[in-house]
Amino acid sequence: MMPVLKSKTEINLIRLLARCEVKAADNVKDDWRLEQYVECLETYLEELKKDTQKKPSEEALKEYAKKIAFLKDFLNTRNLPTAAEKALANQLLIPSDKQTIPGLVGSPTGKQIKQNAAFKYQSQMKKELFAKSDGATSDDTTLRHRNIGTRNVDEEVKHQQNVHENIAEEIISLTRNLRHNITVSGNIIRDDTKVIQQSVKKADSNISQLEHESNRLEAHLRKGTNWWLWISLAVVCATFLTMIVFIRFFPKPR
């Protein structure tokens, strides 16, 4: 099977995407070019979607979009004010494990970028805690920090990580509860729909029975009317015959 030839736009997107992933893995803080590169990637992606001659497959487009979205979220995470917020946001990122350029040695994946960022944010959290420890000036704070060593700082870092994990678990729990509530609501709606359908069927059945009884009553009324008509005719005929007999046997005197 012949390999599908890529367009120039797709080749440029792949090369620039690989370069952005390398820069993101290095996690250079003030590299303003990375944001411009990501904007350029979005432009390339839109051009690929509109390409009618050498348009990539839908799977490839989804993979490109997923990688670009991850880089955008990574940049937003990197711009947060505190290391604790960065660490929490980094845990919630959903990277892609596929390499942009398969077979390229050292080409970072989204998972590797996320791991490198996690190590850096942990180091920043320790530095921030040490900075707070050195910047305290009150006697109580100074006495407290004299008794706190490196071990307590590590414990504080672990505590912050536990807090972030608890927050993530709460988010997952809320999502599960929401899904459960949606399922329960769907079951209630289905049950109500069944009850309504049964009520409609009963109403249709009652209407059919009512029509049947109406037809029977109409037929009965028609039958009764016919009997009265025949009785009336019989009375008229009898009266007429009686008059003829009376006239015959009792003629008018002259």
KENU-414111 format. One record per residue (C-alpha): x, y, z; residue in one letter. Coordinates in nm, 2 decimals. Each point is the difference from the previous one (the first is absolute). Example, Ala and Ser with C-alpha at 12.3 -4.5 7.8 and 13.67 -1.06 7.14 Angstrom:
       x       y       z  r
    1.23   -0.45    0.78  a
    0.14    0.34   -0.07  s
// end
This chain:
       x       y       z  r
    0.00    0.00    0.00  m
    0.14    0.33   -0.11  m
    0.06    0.26    0.29  p
   -0.23    0.30   -0.01  v
    0.19    0.31   -0.10  l
   -0.03    0.29    0.24  k
   -0.06    0.35   -0.10  s
    0.25    0.28    0.07  k
   -0.23    0.14    0.27  t
   -0.02   -0.33    0.18  e
    0.38   -0.04   -0.01  i
    0.04    0.35    0.14  n
   -0.25   -0.08    0.27  l
    0.18   -0.32    0.10  i
    0.34    0.16    0.02  r
   -0.12    0.30    0.20  l
   -0.21   -0.22    0.23  l
    0.31   -0.21    0.07  a
    0.20    0.31    0.07  r
   -0.26    0.13    0.24  c
   -0.01   -0.33    0.19  e
    0.38    0.02    0.04  v
   -0.03    0.35    0.14  k
   -0.28   -0.10    0.23  a
    0.20   -0.30    0.12  a
    0.28    0.24    0.09  d
   -0.26    0.22    0.17  n
    0.18    0.33   -0.06  v
   -0.20    0.25    0.21  k
    0.03    0.32   -0.21  d
    0.01   -0.14   -0.35  d
   -0.26    0.23   -0.16  w
    0.06   -0.17   -0.34  r
   -0.18   -0.31    0.12  l
   -0.33    0.18    0.02  e
    0.05    0.14   -0.35  q
    0.09   -0.35   -0.13  y
   -0.32   -0.14    0.15  v
   -0.21    0.27   -0.17  e
    0.17   -0.09   -0.33  c
   -0.08   -0.36    0.06  l
   -0.37    0.09    0.03  e
    0.02    0.18   -0.33  t
    0.16   -0.30   -0.17  y
   -0.27   -0.23    0.14  l
   -0.28    0.22   -0.14  e
    0.17    0.00   -0.34  e
    0.02   -0.38    0.01  l
   -0.37   -0.03    0.08  k
   -0.08    0.21   -0.31  k
    0.24   -0.18   -0.23  d
   -0.19   -0.20   -0.26  t
    0.29   -0.16   -0.19  q
    0.23   -0.15    0.27  k
   -0.21    0.02    0.31  k
    0.12   -0.23    0.28  p
   -0.23   -0.27    0.14  s
   -0.24    0.09    0.28  e
    0.20   -0.21    0.25  e
    0.32    0.21   -0.09  a
   -0.19    0.33    0.03  l
   -0.14   -0.11    0.34  k
    0.35   -0.09    0.12  e
    0.14    0.34   -0.12  y
   -0.28    0.18    0.17  a
    0.05   -0.19    0.32  k
    0.37    0.08    0.01  k
   -0.05    0.37   -0.07  i
   -0.28    0.02    0.27  a
    0.24   -0.17    0.25  f
    0.27    0.26   -0.08  l
   -0.24    0.29    0.05  k
   -0.11   -0.14    0.33  d
    0.36   -0.06    0.10  f
    0.08    0.37   -0.08  l
   -0.30    0.11    0.21  n
    0.12   -0.22    0.29  t
    0.35    0.14   -0.03  r
   -0.13    0.36    0.04  n
   -0.18   -0.06    0.33  l
    0.13    0.21    0.29  p
    0.10   -0.27    0.25  t
    0.17   -0.33   -0.02  a
   -0.28   -0.18    0.18  a
   -0.25    0.12   -0.25  e
    0.23   -0.11   -0.28  k
    0.04   -0.35    0.15  a
   -0.37   -0.04    0.04  l
   -0.08    0.12   -0.36  a
    0.28   -0.22   -0.13  n
   -0.15   -0.31    0.16  q
   -0.33    0.07   -0.19  l
    0.16    0.02   -0.34  l
   -0.08   -0.28   -0.25  i
    0.30   -0.06   -0.22  p
    0.05   -0.22   -0.31  s
    0.25   -0.28    0.03  d
    0.07   -0.02   -0.38  k
    0.32    0.15   -0.14  q
   -0.05    0.28   -0.25  t
    0.28   -0.14   -0.22  i
    0.00   -0.38    0.04  p
    0.35   -0.16    0.03  g
    0.17    0.33    0.09  l
    0.23   -0.07    0.30  v
   -0.06    0.24    0.29  g
   -0.33    0.13   -0.14  s
   -0.20    0.09    0.31  p
   -0.36   -0.11    0.05  t
   -0.27    0.19    0.19  g
    0.04   -0.24    0.29  k
    0.37    0.08    0.03  q
   -0.07    0.38   -0.02  i
   -0.25   -0.04    0.28  k
    0.25   -0.20    0.22  q
    0.28    0.25   -0.05  n
   -0.24    0.29    0.09  a
   -0.11   -0.19    0.31  a
    0.37   -0.03    0.12  f
    0.06    0.37   -0.06  k
   -0.32    0.11    0.18  y
    0.10   -0.21    0.30  q
    0.33    0.17    0.01  s
   -0.16    0.34   -0.03  q
   -0.24   -0.09    0.29  m
    0.30   -0.08    0.22  k
    0.17    0.33   -0.09  k
   -0.31    0.19    0.08  e
   -0.03   -0.16    0.34  l
    0.37    0.07    0.07  f
   -0.06    0.36   -0.11  a
   -0.29    0.04    0.24  k
    0.21   -0.15    0.27  s
    0.29    0.25   -0.06  d
   -0.23    0.30   -0.04  g
   -0.18   -0.03    0.33  a
    0.10    0.27    0.25  t
   -0.22   -0.05    0.31  s
    0.14   -0.17    0.31  d
   -0.26   -0.27    0.00  d
    0.06   -0.08   -0.37  t
    0.38    0.01    0.05  t
   -0.03   -0.24    0.29  l
   -0.22   -0.23   -0.19  r
    0.23    0.00   -0.31  h
    0.30   -0.08    0.22  r
   -0.18   -0.32    0.10  n
   -0.10   -0.09   -0.35  i
    0.26   -0.16   -0.22  g
    0.01   -0.15   -0.34  t
   -0.20   -0.30    0.11  r
   -0.30    0.23    0.09  n
    0.03    0.18   -0.33  v
   -0.03   -0.33   -0.18  d
   -0.30   -0.09    0.22  e
   -0.16    0.33   -0.10  e
    0.06   -0.08   -0.37  v
   -0.15   -0.34    0.05  k
   -0.30    0.16    0.17  h
   -0.05    0.24   -0.29  q
    0.02   -0.30   -0.24  q
   -0.26   -0.18    0.21  n
   -0.23    0.30    0.00  v
    0.03    0.02   -0.38  h
   -0.07   -0.37   -0.03  e
   -0.31    0.04    0.23  n
   -0.12    0.28   -0.22  i
    0.04   -0.22   -0.31  a
   -0.18   -0.28    0.17  e
   -0.29    0.24    0.10  e
   -0.02    0.11   -0.36  i
   -0.02   -0.37   -0.12  i
   -0.26   -0.07    0.28  s
   -0.21    0.30   -0.11  l
    0.02   -0.13   -0.36  t
   -0.12   -0.34    0.11  r
   -0.28    0.14    0.20  n
   -0.11    0.21   -0.29  l
    0.01   -0.30   -0.23  r
   -0.20   -0.20    0.26  h
   -0.26    0.28    0.03  n
   -0.03    0.01   -0.38  i
   -0.05   -0.38   -0.01  t
   -0.27    0.02    0.27  v
   -0.18    0.29   -0.17  s
    0.01   -0.20   -0.33  g
   -0.16   -0.30    0.17  n
   -0.27    0.22    0.16  i
   -0.07    0.15   -0.34  i
   -0.02   -0.34   -0.16  r
   -0.24   -0.12    0.27  d
   -0.22    0.31   -0.04  d
    0.00   -0.06   -0.38  t
   -0.12   -0.36    0.05  k
   -0.28    0.12    0.23  v
   -0.11    0.26   -0.25  i
    0.01   -0.25   -0.28  q
   -0.22   -0.24    0.20  q
   -0.24    0.28    0.08  s
   -0.02    0.08   -0.37  v
   -0.07   -0.36   -0.08  k
   -0.27   -0.01    0.27  k
   -0.16    0.32   -0.14  a
    0.00   -0.15   -0.35  d
   -0.16   -0.32    0.13  s
   -0.27    0.20    0.18  n
   -0.07    0.21   -0.31  i
   -0.04   -0.32   -0.20  s
   -0.24   -0.14    0.26  q
   -0.19    0.32    0.01  l
   -0.04    0.00   -0.38  e
   -0.11   -0.36    0.01  h
   -0.27    0.07    0.26  e
   -0.11    0.31   -0.19  s
   -0.05   -0.21   -0.31  n
   -0.20   -0.25    0.20  r
   -0.22    0.27    0.15  l
   -0.06    0.15   -0.34  e
   -0.09   -0.33   -0.15  a
   -0.24   -0.07    0.30  h
   -0.16    0.34   -0.05  l
   -0.04   -0.07   -0.37  r
   -0.16   -0.33    0.07  k
   -0.24    0.15    0.25  g
   -0.10    0.27   -0.25  t
   -0.08   -0.26   -0.26  n
   -0.23   -0.18    0.24  w
   -0.19    0.31    0.07  w
   -0.03    0.08   -0.37  l
   -0.16   -0.34   -0.07  w
   -0.24    0.03    0.29  i
   -0.10    0.35   -0.12  s
   -0.07   -0.14   -0.35  l
   -0.20   -0.29    0.14  a
   -0.21    0.24    0.20  v
   -0.06    0.22   -0.30  v
   -0.10   -0.31   -0.22  c
   -0.23   -0.13    0.27  a
   -0.17    0.34    0.04  t
   -0.04    0.02   -0.38  f
   -0.16   -0.35   -0.03  l
   -0.22    0.08    0.30  t
   -0.13    0.31   -0.17  m
   -0.07   -0.19   -0.33  i
   -0.19   -0.27    0.19  v
   -0.20    0.26    0.19  f
   -0.09    0.19   -0.31  i
   -0.10   -0.32   -0.18  r
   -0.23   -0.13    0.27  f
   -0.12    0.33    0.12  f
   -0.06    0.21   -0.32  p
   -0.10    0.36    0.02  k
   -0.38    0.04    0.02  p
   -0.15    0.17   -0.30  r
// end
